[in-house]
Amino acid sequence: MLAPVSTPKEKTSMPSAPPLPSAGRLVAICKAVADSLRLEVLRVLSSDSFGVQELARIFGMPQPGMSHHLKILAKAELVHTRRQGNSIFYRRALLRGDDALPEFLTSLFATIEELSLSESLRTNIAKVHAERAAQSRLFFARNAEKFSENQGQLCELSHYLPNLRELLDIMEQPRSSRVLEVGPGEGELLRELAKRYEQVIALDNSEEMLSLTRQRLSTAQRAQIQFVSASLEDFQVDLGPVDAVVLNMVLHHLSSPRQAFYRLRELLRPGGCLLIADLCSHDQEWVKSSCGDVWLGFEPQELREWAMGAGFGEPQSLYLGLKNGFQIQIQLFRAGS
């Protein structure tokens, strides 16, 4: 693994109380899961993070009632919280090697993941994801011409392009490779990819942004690149799996980053590469309104666990400190067989 330039600070909110003894923890867990609704909440949170208001809408109940159930789950350390600016998002707790009840929790979570979600819950979850995606598309439709200015408030590709090139070299993909970039912006990284690979696909769910991408490229570059206007979920690869996928400052705009890893794995051939550059967790709420961000960055370990859960191998990574207090993480994953 590449030596990190600096180590990002953990900002995930964890329970402040000391760990419960095994017996006390077991009682709390049993009480927490002795309720069908709380079991369904854990099932929903097994594959995504949601705010309390979103969960209340998904389950069709008042927010105070949902908060009560989440408090019980948090007391049993079955869910963890993470602050996103002024909002609190819940996710299912990660399994830790030092947990007092590792085998019990592993079995419990595996059993919960086998529970089927009702059609109404699936529909409500899809509505929440659709609303997140719609907000992102609307922002870029209205602000496509300001993309460079907005992105410059966070970081500029020139600051970390040498590091991306280093990981592109490590990928060792032949020139004949088919490489997909999701959300290519103004096409800066597309130019680099077009130099390296014969077949490059530019995918964006905003036609306005894709039009901007085309405008920023030369005629020769446009001829080498296939432009596709579609969401990541709806994108269909015509000639089979691709050899590599690149997401540069895109993951924090997606409605469900964790689910995106499963979709990206579907698009990649076994042994193919996934290269992600994104922000580490931060607390600068202004980026939501100014840059259209859905998420305030990610913990590096969070991305690694999502990737490995979706079938990717252990990554190579770099962490870079940049201006305005933002820190970038660049992670390279390989798809398993």
C-alpha positions in Angstrom: 0.0 0.0 0.0 1.3 3.5 -0.8 2.4 5.5 2.2 -0.2 8.2 2.9 0.9 11.8 2.8 -1.1 12.5 5.9 -3.7 10.5 7.9 -7.3 11.9 7.8 -8.9 12.5 11.2 -11.8 10.2 12.1 -15.0 12.2 12.3 -17.6 9.4 12.5 -19.6 9.9 15.7 -19.3 6.9 17.9 -21.1 6.1 21.2 -19.5 8.2 23.9 -20.2 5.7 26.7 -17.7 3.0 27.5 -18.3 -0.5 26.0 -20.9 -2.5 27.9 -19.9 -5.8 29.5 -20.8 -8.8 27.5 -23.9 -9.6 29.6 -25.2 -6.0 29.7 -24.5 -5.6 26.0 -26.3 -8.8 25.2 -29.4 -7.7 27.1 -29.4 -4.3 25.3 -29.1 -6.0 21.9 -31.8 -8.5 22.6 -34.1 -5.7 23.8 -33.3 -3.7 20.7 -34.0 -6.4 18.2 -37.2 -7.7 20.0 -39.2 -5.4 17.8 -40.1 -6.1 14.1 -39.8 -2.4 13.1 -36.3 -2.1 14.6 -35.3 -5.2 12.8 -36.5 -3.7 9.5 -34.6 -0.4 10.3 -31.4 -2.5 10.7 -32.2 -4.2 7.4 -32.6 -0.9 5.7 -29.4 0.5 7.2 -27.4 -2.6 6.3 -26.9 -1.2 2.8 -27.2 2.6 3.1 -27.2 5.6 5.4 -30.3 7.7 6.1 -31.2 10.7 8.1 -34.0 10.4 10.8 -36.4 12.3 8.6 -35.7 10.1 5.6 -36.2 7.0 7.8 -39.5 8.4 9.1 -40.7 8.8 5.5 -39.5 5.4 4.5 -41.4 3.8 7.4 -44.4 6.1 7.2 -44.2 7.2 10.9 -43.7 10.5 12.8 -40.1 11.6 13.3 -40.3 11.4 17.2 -41.3 7.8 17.0 -38.4 7.0 14.6 -36.0 8.9 16.9 -37.2 6.7 19.8 -36.4 3.5 18.0 -33.0 4.8 16.8 -32.1 5.7 20.3 -32.7 2.2 21.5 -30.6 0.8 18.6 -27.8 3.3 19.3 -27.8 2.4 23.0 -27.2 -1.3 22.0 -24.4 0.0 19.7 -26.2 -1.5 16.7 -26.2 1.8 14.8 -23.7 4.6 14.6 -24.3 8.2 13.7 -22.4 10.6 11.4 -22.9 14.3 11.2 -23.4 15.8 7.8 -23.4 19.5 8.5 -26.6 20.2 10.4 -27.9 16.7 9.7 -27.3 13.4 11.5 -27.2 10.2 9.4 -27.5 6.7 10.7 -25.8 3.6 9.5 -25.6 0.1 10.9 -22.6 -0.4 13.2 -19.5 -2.0 11.6 -18.3 -5.3 13.0 -15.1 -4.8 15.0 -12.6 -7.4 15.8 -12.4 -6.3 19.4 -16.2 -6.5 20.0 -17.2 -8.4 23.1 -19.7 -10.5 21.1 -18.2 -10.9 17.6 -19.7 -14.3 16.7 -23.2 -13.3 18.0 -23.2 -10.0 16.1 -21.9 -11.6 12.9 -24.7 -14.2 13.0 -27.3 -11.5 13.9 -26.3 -9.2 11.1 -26.2 -12.0 8.6 -29.7 -13.1 9.6 -31.0 -9.6 9.4 -29.6 -9.2 5.9 -31.6 -12.3 4.8 -34.8 -10.5 5.7 -36.8 -9.5 2.7 -38.0 -5.9 2.5 -41.7 -5.2 1.6 -42.5 -3.6 -1.7 -43.7 -0.5 0.1 -40.3 -0.1 1.9 -38.4 -0.6 -1.4 -40.6 2.0 -3.1 -40.1 4.5 -0.3 -36.3 3.9 -0.3 -36.3 4.4 -4.1 -38.2 7.7 -3.6 -35.5 9.0 -1.2 -32.7 8.0 -3.6 -34.6 9.6 -6.5 -35.1 12.9 -4.6 -31.3 13.0 -3.7 -30.4 12.4 -7.4 -33.0 14.9 -8.6 -31.5 17.6 -6.4 -28.0 16.9 -7.7 -29.2 16.9 -11.3 -31.1 20.2 -10.8 -28.0 21.8 -9.3 -25.8 20.9 -12.2 -28.5 21.9 -14.7 -28.6 25.3 -13.2 -24.9 25.7 -12.5 -23.1 23.9 -15.4 -21.3 27.1 -16.5 -20.1 27.7 -13.0 -18.7 24.3 -12.6 -15.0 25.3 -12.7 -15.6 28.2 -10.3 -17.5 26.0 -7.8 -14.9 23.1 -8.1 -12.1 25.6 -7.5 -13.5 26.4 -4.1 -12.8 22.8 -3.1 -9.7 21.8 -5.0 -8.4 21.8 -8.5 -7.4 18.7 -10.4 -3.9 20.2 -11.1 -3.1 19.9 -7.4 -3.5 16.1 -7.3 -3.2 15.1 -11.0 0.4 13.8 -10.5 -0.9 11.5 -7.8 -3.7 10.2 -10.0 -1.2 9.6 -12.7 0.9 7.5 -10.3 -2.1 5.3 -9.5 -3.0 5.1 -13.2 0.5 3.8 -13.8 0.1 1.2 -11.1 -3.1 0.0 -12.8 -1.0 -1.3 -15.7 -3.9 -1.3 -18.1 -2.9 -1.8 -21.8 -3.6 1.0 -24.3 -6.4 -1.1 -25.8 -8.4 -1.0 -22.6 -11.9 0.4 -22.4 -12.1 2.9 -19.6 -15.2 4.6 -18.2 -15.1 8.0 -16.4 -18.3 8.8 -14.4 -19.0 12.5 -14.1 -16.2 13.9 -16.2 -16.9 17.6 -15.5 -14.9 19.8 -17.9 -13.0 16.9 -19.3 -9.6 17.6 -17.7 -9.1 14.0 -16.6 -10.7 12.7 -19.8 -7.7 14.3 -21.7 -5.3 12.3 -19.6 -7.3 9.1 -20.1 -7.5 9.6 -23.9 -3.7 9.8 -24.0 -3.4 6.4 -22.3 -6.3 4.4 -23.7 -7.9 3.8 -27.1 -11.5 3.5 -25.8 -12.8 6.0 -23.3 -16.4 6.5 -22.2 -17.7 9.7 -20.6 -20.9 9.1 -18.5 -23.0 11.8 -16.9 -26.6 12.0 -15.8 -26.7 15.7 -16.6 -27.0 16.6 -20.3 -26.0 20.1 -19.5 -22.7 18.9 -17.9 -22.1 16.5 -20.7 -22.5 19.3 -23.2 -20.0 21.4 -21.2 -17.6 18.4 -21.3 -17.8 18.3 -25.1 -17.2 22.0 -25.5 -14.0 21.8 -23.5 -12.5 19.1 -25.6 -10.8 19.4 -29.0 -12.4 17.8 -32.2 -9.8 15.1 -32.1 -10.4 14.3 -28.5 -14.2 14.2 -28.9 -13.8 11.7 -31.8 -11.9 9.3 -29.4 -14.5 9.5 -26.6 -18.0 8.0 -26.4 -20.4 10.4 -24.6 -23.3 8.8 -22.7 -26.1 10.7 -21.0 -27.4 8.4 -18.3 -27.3 7.7 -14.6 -24.8 5.1 -13.3 -27.8 2.8 -12.5 -29.2 3.0 -16.0 -26.0 2.8 -18.0 -25.6 -0.2 -20.2 -22.3 -1.4 -21.5 -22.6 -2.3 -25.2 -19.5 -4.4 -25.5 -19.3 -6.2 -22.2 -17.6 -5.2 -19.0 -15.0 -2.4 -19.0 -11.4 -2.6 -17.9 -11.4 0.4 -15.5 -13.7 3.0 -14.0 -12.7 6.4 -12.7 -14.7 8.6 -10.4 -13.0 12.0 -9.7 -14.9 14.1 -7.1 -18.1 12.3 -8.0 -18.9 9.9 -5.2 -20.1 12.7 -2.8 -22.7 13.7 -5.4 -24.3 10.2 -5.7 -27.6 9.5 -3.9 -26.3 6.1 -2.5 -22.5 5.8 -2.5 -22.5 2.4 -0.9 -24.9 1.0 -3.5 -22.7 2.6 -6.3 -19.9 0.2 -5.4 -22.1 -2.8 -6.3 -23.1 -1.2 -9.6 -19.4 -0.4 -10.4 -18.4 -4.0 -9.7 -21.1 -5.1 -12.2 -19.6 -2.9 -14.9 -16.0 -4.1 -14.4 -14.4 -7.3 -15.7 -12.7 -9.5 -13.0 -9.4 -7.9 -12.2 -10.5 -4.6 -13.5 -9.6 -1.4 -11.7 -11.7 1.2 -9.8 -10.0 4.5 -9.2 -11.7 7.0 -6.9 -10.6 10.5 -5.9 -12.9 12.2 -3.3 -13.0 14.3 -0.2 -12.3 13.0 3.2 -15.0 13.7 5.8 -15.3 17.4 6.6 -17.8 19.8 8.3 -18.2 22.6 5.7 -21.9 22.6 5.1 -21.7 25.4 2.5 -20.6 23.0 -0.2 -24.1 21.6 -0.4 -25.5 24.8 -1.7 -22.4 26.1 -3.5 -21.2 22.9 -5.1 -24.2 20.6 -5.1 -22.6 18.1 -2.7 -25.0 15.5 -1.2 -22.4 14.1 1.2 -19.7 15.9 3.2 -16.9 13.6 2.2 -16.2 10.0 3.5 -14.0 8.3 5.9 -11.3 6.3 4.0 -12.2 3.1 6.0 -15.8 3.6 5.0 -14.9 3.5 1.3 -12.7 0.4 1.8 -15.4 -1.5 3.6 -18.0 -0.6 1.0 -15.7 -1.6 -1.8 -14.7 -4.9 -0.2 -18.3 -5.7 0.6 -19.1 -5.3 -3.1 -16.3 -7.6 -4.2 -13.3 -5.4 -4.6 -9.8 -6.2 -3.2 -7.7 -4.3 -0.7 -6.9 -0.9 -2.1 -3.8 1.2 -2.5 -4.3 4.7 -1.3 -3.0 8.3 -0.9 -4.2 11.1 1.3 -3.4 14.7 0.3 -3.9 17.9 2.3 -5.2 20.7 0.1 -6.5 24.3 0.4 -9.4 25.5 2.5 -8.9 22.7 5.0 -10.1 20.0 2.6 -8.3 16.7 2.3 -8.4 14.4 -0.7 -8.2 10.6 -0.7 -7.3 8.7 -3.8 -8.1 4.9 -3.6 -7.4 2.2 -6.2 -9.4 -1.0 -6.0 -9.3 -4.2 -8.1 -12.4 -6.2 -8.9 -12.4 -9.8 -7.6 -13.2 -12.8 -9.7 
